[in-house]
Amino acid sequence: MVVARPRRAPAPLSVSQLTALVRGALEREIGHVLVSGEISNLRPAASGHVYFTLKDDRSQIRCVMFRSAAQLLVFRPANGQEVVARGRVDMYCERGEVQLYVEVLEPQGHGALQLAFEQLKARLAGEGLFDDRRKRPLPFLPAGVGIATALGGAALHDILVILRARYPALHVVVRPVRVQGVGAADDICQAIADLNAYPGLDVLIVGRGGGSLEDLWSFNEESVARAIAASRLPIVSAVGHEIDFTIADFVADARAPTPTAAAEMVVPRLADLRAVVERAEYGLVRGLTRRVERERRHLAHVVQRLRDPRGRIRDLRAGTEAATARLDAAMRRSLGAARLRLEACAHRLLMQQPGRRVEELARTVAGLRHRLDLAVRRRLAAAQDDVARAAGALDDLSPLAVLRRGYSLVRRVSDGAIVRTSADLAPGDDIDISFAEGSTRARVLAIPRRRPPRRVRQGAGGS
């Protein structure tokens, strides 16, 4: 008979071993996948990594996009966006979570570049970079024009042909730039700064020929838009064809549908300038001719109205002499009247005899002064008598007078109360005794018993 041995139970796995098995299975069975869903719980980290959740109506999975991949995004992910993510499914062993490590992220149903264009356009418009009030007018006839574009491109050739044909003496400075590809946006920004620092320029043309949205993308970069907005010189954006619009077109001071149109906007044609000057010259000559003729007619009219000034002088002299005679007569009459008034005043003054009036007033003043002295003496004597009587009465009422008659004033030291009877004191009390002159302090040693009042014997006949 054979006895079966019991099977030994398998050894338990550690958590790390289990997560490692799951991670290996995920790498073998799934690997890289393409997943569509809605973004939620988006959380960009300070390190540059982007964390979010990708979900549909039934499930969700955590996702992480490392900095190296996030830097390549041309649009800004946001919660609620439908996207397509390409990456690998793996296990985050420290938390035991299955995560999707996203390498490429595209908006679903909407091109990434177009979405990035709309997002940046809305943000810069909100900041006021597209506002017409901040845009500057182009100079009528610039002394110098700066051009930032590709050196061998058709755009530069078209611009230079137009500029030479319109104004051959114009000073033109070309700053070659890369207009597409990696680093093109930085090159355009630096070109704008260099041309702003170059002396003698009044306006800039920044642009390139036509192309796809990807080819024109350098002019949709935020850095290029802010460099155009910060430019000291006005900028004409000439990017692509007439149907192409870029962020640079909205920020620039003027937008040209083509590079050729940009050159035509910047510089007027020399023939047009000459025509303007000729029209102005013709108008100036006609205006001056009409003005001279008008002034000539006015002069002739004035000459006809002008009379012989000698007659006018004679009339003025005669008027002056008549006015002088009238003034002399008026002065004589005024002086005569003043003389009569003066004589009348002198007569009245003589009749008043002011010397006698002064002597009478002096005698009156002397009498009043004598009467005043007598009244003051009487009033002073009466006041002195009143004071003497009041002093006598006050002296009679003064407690010092009582003290001078042999009496004294006793106060208890403890409370300052006046002692009127022996009953107010107790042995050991300190007392102050005030005399008519000086005072002393004493202590009560004993208080004699008070004798009862003596009875008066009544006579026999008393009742």
C-alpha positions in Angstrom: 0.0 0.0 0.0 1.4 3.4 -1.0 0.7 6.4 1.1 0.5 9.7 -0.7 2.6 12.5 0.8 0.8 15.8 1.4 1.7 18.5 -1.0 3.7 21.4 0.5 2.0 24.8 0.2 3.8 27.3 -2.0 6.0 29.9 -0.3 4.2 33.3 0.0 5.4 36.2 -2.2 6.5 39.5 -0.9 4.6 42.7 -2.0 7.7 43.7 -4.0 7.8 40.3 -5.7 4.1 40.5 -6.6 4.4 44.1 -8.0 7.4 43.0 -10.0 5.5 40.0 -11.5 2.6 42.4 -12.4 5.0 44.9 -13.9 6.7 42.2 -16.0 3.3 40.9 -17.2 2.2 44.4 -18.2 5.4 45.0 -20.2 5.1 41.6 -22.0 1.4 41.6 -22.6 0.5 45.2 -23.2 3.6 47.5 -23.7 2.9 50.6 -25.8 -0.8 51.5 -26.4 -2.9 54.3 -27.9 -5.6 55.5 -25.5 -8.4 58.1 -25.9 -10.3 59.7 -23.1 -11.0 62.9 -21.2 -8.5 64.7 -19.0 -9.3 65.3 -15.4 -7.4 66.1 -12.2 -4.7 67.9 -14.3 -1.8 68.8 -12.0 1.4 70.3 -13.6 4.3 70.0 -11.2 7.1 72.5 -10.5 9.6 69.9 -11.8 8.0 70.1 -15.3 6.2 66.8 -15.1 2.5 66.7 -15.8 0.1 64.4 -13.8 -3.5 63.8 -14.8 -6.2 61.2 -15.0 -7.6 59.8 -18.3 -11.2 58.6 -18.0 -14.3 57.6 -19.9 -17.8 57.0 -18.7 -16.9 53.7 -17.0 -13.2 53.7 -16.0 -10.1 55.8 -15.4 -6.4 55.4 -15.2 -3.7 57.6 -13.7 -1.2 59.1 -16.2 2.1 60.9 -15.9 4.0 62.8 -18.6 7.6 63.5 -17.8 9.2 66.8 -18.4 11.1 65.7 -21.6 7.8 64.8 -23.3 5.8 67.7 -21.8 8.2 70.3 -23.2 7.3 69.1 -26.7 3.6 69.9 -26.3 2.5 72.8 -28.5 -0.9 73.2 -26.8 -1.9 73.4 -23.2 -3.8 70.4 -21.8 -6.8 71.3 -19.7 -9.5 69.5 -17.7 -12.3 68.3 -19.9 -10.3 68.0 -23.1 -10.7 64.9 -25.2 -7.2 63.6 -26.1 -5.4 60.7 -27.6 -2.4 59.5 -25.5 0.4 57.3 -26.7 2.6 55.6 -24.1 3.3 52.5 -22.2 1.4 50.9 -19.3 3.5 50.1 -16.3 3.3 49.5 -12.6 4.3 52.2 -10.1 5.6 49.7 -7.5 5.9 52.1 -4.6 2.1 52.6 -4.6 1.1 49.4 -6.3 -0.8 51.5 -9.0 -1.0 50.8 -12.7 -0.1 54.0 -14.6 0.0 55.1 -18.2 3.4 56.8 -18.9 2.4 59.2 -21.7 5.0 60.0 -24.4 2.8 61.8 -27.0 -0.5 63.7 -26.4 -2.8 65.0 -29.1 -6.2 66.6 -28.9 -8.9 64.4 -30.2 -10.8 65.8 -33.3 -8.7 69.0 -33.3 -5.1 69.4 -34.5 -2.6 70.1 -31.7 -1.1 73.1 -33.6 -4.5 74.6 -34.3 -5.6 74.2 -30.7 -2.4 75.8 -29.5 -2.9 78.6 -31.9 -6.4 79.3 -30.6 -5.3 79.0 -26.9 -2.4 81.5 -27.4 -4.6 83.9 -29.4 -7.2 84.0 -26.7 -4.7 84.5 -24.0 -2.8 87.3 -25.7 -6.0 89.0 -26.7 -7.0 89.0 -23.1 -3.8 90.7 -22.2 -4.5 93.5 -24.8 -1.6 92.7 -27.2 -4.0 92.8 -30.1 -5.6 96.1 -29.1 -5.5 98.7 -31.9 -4.9 101.5 -29.4 -1.4 100.2 -28.7 -0.4 99.9 -32.3 1.7 102.7 -33.9 1.2 104.3 -37.3 3.9 103.6 -40.0 6.1 106.5 -40.9 5.2 108.2 -44.2 8.7 108.2 -45.6 11.2 106.2 -43.5 14.9 106.9 -43.7 15.8 103.2 -43.1 13.9 99.9 -43.2 15.0 96.7 -41.3 14.0 93.3 -42.7 14.1 90.1 -40.7 13.6 87.0 -42.9 15.4 84.1 -44.6 18.4 85.3 -46.6 17.8 83.2 -49.7 14.0 83.2 -49.6 11.6 84.5 -52.3 10.1 86.8 -49.7 13.4 88.8 -49.3 13.7 89.0 -53.1 10.2 90.4 -53.6 10.6 93.0 -50.8 13.9 94.3 -52.1 12.6 94.5 -55.7 9.6 96.6 -54.6 11.8 98.8 -52.3 14.4 99.5 -55.1 11.6 100.3 -57.6 9.8 102.6 -55.3 12.6 104.5 -53.6 16.1 103.6 -54.8 17.9 105.8 -52.2 16.3 104.0 -49.2 18.6 102.6 -46.6 17.8 98.9 -46.1 19.3 96.6 -43.4 18.6 92.8 -43.7 19.0 90.6 -40.7 18.9 86.9 -41.9 16.9 84.5 -39.7 15.7 81.0 -39.7 12.0 81.1 -40.4 11.1 77.5 -39.4 12.5 74.6 -37.5 14.0 74.2 -34.1 15.4 77.5 -32.7 13.7 79.7 -35.4 11.5 81.5 -32.9 14.5 82.5 -30.7 16.4 83.6 -33.9 13.4 85.9 -34.9 13.3 87.4 -31.4 17.0 88.1 -31.5 16.7 89.6 -34.9 14.0 92.0 -33.8 16.2 93.1 -30.8 19.2 93.6 -33.1 17.3 95.7 -35.6 15.8 97.9 -32.8 19.4 98.6 -31.7 20.6 99.4 -35.2 20.7 103.2 -35.7 18.9 104.9 -38.6 15.9 102.6 -38.9 12.3 103.8 -38.7 10.3 100.6 -39.4 10.8 96.8 -39.5 9.4 94.1 -41.8 9.3 90.6 -40.2 8.0 87.7 -42.3 8.5 84.9 -44.7 6.9 83.2 -47.7 3.9 80.9 -47.6 3.7 77.3 -46.2 1.7 74.9 -44.1 0.7 75.7 -40.5 3.7 73.7 -39.3 6.0 75.8 -41.6 4.6 79.1 -40.3 4.6 77.9 -36.7 7.6 80.0 -35.6 5.5 83.1 -36.1 2.8 81.6 -33.7 5.2 81.3 -30.8 4.5 83.3 -27.7 8.1 84.6 -27.5 7.9 86.1 -31.0 4.6 87.8 -30.2 6.0 89.4 -27.1 9.2 90.4 -28.9 7.0 92.2 -31.6 4.9 93.9 -28.8 8.1 95.1 -27.1 9.7 96.5 -30.2 10.6 100.2 -30.1 10.1 100.5 -33.9 6.8 99.8 -35.6 6.6 96.3 -37.2 4.9 95.1 -40.4 4.1 91.4 -40.3 4.3 89.7 -43.7 3.9 86.0 -43.1 2.7 83.6 -45.8 0.0 84.4 -48.3 -3.2 86.4 -48.0 -5.2 83.6 -46.5 -2.5 82.8 -43.8 -2.9 84.4 -40.4 -0.4 84.0 -37.5 -0.2 85.4 -34.0 2.5 87.8 -35.3 -0.1 89.3 -37.6 -2.4 90.2 -34.7 0.3 91.7 -32.5 2.2 93.6 -35.2 1.5 97.3 -35.8 0.3 96.5 -39.4 -0.3 93.2 -41.3 0.6 92.7 -44.9 -1.1 89.9 -46.8 2.2 89.2 -48.6 5.9 90.3 -48.4 5.3 92.3 -51.6 2.4 94.2 -50.0 4.6 94.8 -46.9 7.2 96.6 -49.1 4.4 98.7 -50.7 3.0 99.6 -47.3 6.3 100.7 -45.9 7.6 103.0 -48.7 5.6 105.1 -51.2 6.6 105.1 -54.8 9.0 107.8 -55.9 6.8 108.7 -58.8 3.8 109.1 -56.5 5.9 111.3 -54.2 6.9 113.4 -57.2 3.3 113.7 -58.3 2.3 114.8 -54.8 5.0 117.4 -54.8 4.0 118.6 -58.2 0.4 118.9 -57.2 1.4 120.7 -54.0 3.7 123.1 -56.0 0.9 123.8 -58.5 -1.5 124.5 -55.7 1.0 126.7 -53.9 1.6 128.8 -57.0 -2.1 129.2 -57.6 -2.7 130.1 -54.0 0.1 132.7 -54.0 -1.1 134.2 -57.3 -4.6 134.6 -55.9 -3.3 136.1 -52.7 -1.1 138.6 -54.5 -3.9 139.6 -56.7 -6.3 140.0 -53.7 -3.7 142.1 -51.9 -3.2 144.3 -54.9 -6.9 145.0 -55.2 -7.0 145.8 -51.5 -4.1 148.2 -51.8 -5.7 150.1 -54.7 -8.9 150.4 -52.7 -7.0 151.8 -49.7 -5.1 154.3 -51.9 -8.5 155.6 -53.3 -9.8 156.1 -49.8 -6.6 157.8 -48.5 -7.0 161.6 -48.1 -4.3 164.4 -47.8 -3.0 164.2 -44.2 -2.2 168.0 -44.1 -5.9 168.9 -43.9 -6.4 166.5 -41.1 -3.4 168.0 -39.3 -4.9 171.5 -39.7 -8.2 170.3 -38.3 -6.5 168.7 -35.3 -4.4 171.8 -34.6 -7.5 174.1 -34.7 -9.3 171.7 -32.3 -6.2 171.7 -30.0 -6.1 175.5 -29.8 -9.9 175.7 -29.1 -9.5 173.2 -26.3 -6.5 175.1 -24.8 -8.6 178.3 -24.8 -11.5 176.6 -23.1 -9.1 175.0 -20.5 -7.5 178.4 -19.7 -10.9 180.0 -19.2 -12.0 177.2 -16.9 -8.9 177.4 -14.8 -9.3 181.2 -14.4 -12.9 180.7 -13.2 -11.9 177.9 -10.8 -9.1 180.0 -9.3 -11.5 183.0 -8.8 -14.0 180.9 -7.0 -11.4 179.4 -4.8 -10.1 182.9 -3.9 -13.6 184.0 -2.9 -14.1 180.9 -0.7 -10.7 181.5 1.0 -11.6 185.2 1.8 -14.9 184.1 3.3 -13.2 181.5 5.6 -10.7 184.1 6.8 -13.5 186.5 7.7 -15.4 183.9 9.7 -12.2 182.9 11.5 -11.5 186.5 12.5 -15.1 186.9 13.8 -14.8 183.9 16.0 -11.7 185.3 18.0 -10.3 181.9 19.0 -7.8 183.4 21.5 -10.5 184.5 23.9 -12.3 181.2 23.5 -9.1 179.4 24.5 -8.7 181.6 27.7 -12.3 180.8 28.8 -11.8 177.1 28.3 -8.6 177.3 30.4 -10.3 179.0 33.3 -13.1 176.4 33.2 -10.6 173.5 33.2 -8.8 175.1 36.2 -12.0 175.3 38.2 -13.0 171.7 37.4 -9.5 170.5 38.5 -9.9 172.3 41.9 -13.3 170.8 42.5 -11.9 167.4 41.6 -9.1 167.7 44.1 -11.5 168.6 47.0 -13.8 165.7 46.1 -10.9 163.2 46.1 -9.7 164.4 49.5 -13.1 164.1 51.1 -13.6 160.7 49.6 -10.2 159.5 50.8 -10.8 160.8 54.4 -14.2 159.0 54.6 -12.6 155.8 53.3 -9.9 156.0 55.9 -12.5 156.4 58.7 -14.4 153.4 57.4 -11.2 151.3 57.4 -10.3 152.3 61.0 -13.8 151.4 62.2 -13.8 148.1 60.5 -10.3 147.3 61.9 -11.5 148.1 65.4 -14.5 145.9 65.0 -12.4 143.1 63.6 -9.9 143.4 66.4 -12.8 143.1 68.9 -13.9 139.9 67.2 -10.4 138.4 66.8 -9.7 135.3 69.0 -6.2 136.8 69.6 -7.8 139.6 71.7 -9.4 136.9 73.8 -6.1 135.2 74.2 -4.4 138.5 75.2 -6.9 138.7 78.1 -5.3 135.5 79.6 -7.3 132.8 77.8 -5.8 129.9 75.8 -6.9 127.6 72.9 -6.5 123.8 73.5 -6.5 121.3 70.6 -6.1 117.5 70.8 -3.1 116.4 68.8 -4.5 113.1 67.6 -7.3 114.7 65.5 -6.8 118.5 65.9 -10.2 118.9 67.5 -10.8 121.9 69.9 -11.1 120.8 73.6 -14.0 122.6 75.2 -14.4 120.4 78.4 -12.3 118.0 80.4 -14.6 115.3 79.3 -13.1 115.6 75.8 -9.7 114.4 77.1 -8.3 111.2 78.5 -5.1 110.5 80.4 -2.2 110.2 78.0 -3.7 112.5 75.3 -1.3 115.0 73.8 -2.6 118.5 73.5 -1.5 121.8 71.8 -2.0 125.0 73.9 -2.0 128.3 71.9 -1.5 131.6 73.8 -1.7 135.1 72.7 2.0 134.8 71.8 3.4 131.4 71.1 2.2 127.9 71.8 3.2 124.7 73.7 2.5 121.0 73.7 1.5 119.0 76.9 0.3 115.6 77.9 -2.7 114.9 80.1 -1.6 112.9 83.2 -4.9 112.9 85.1 -8.4 114.4 84.9 -9.9 115.5 88.3 -13.3 114.5 89.1 -15.9 117.1 88.3 -17.6 118.5 91.4 -21.3 118.7 91.4 -22.8 122.2 91.4 -23.3 123.6 94.9 -26.9 123.9 96.0 -28.1 127.3 97.2 -29.9 127.1 100.5 -33.2 128.8 100.4 -34.3 131.1 103.2 -37.1 130.3 105.6 -39.4 132.3 103.6 -38.5 130.6 100.4 -41.0 128.4 98.8 
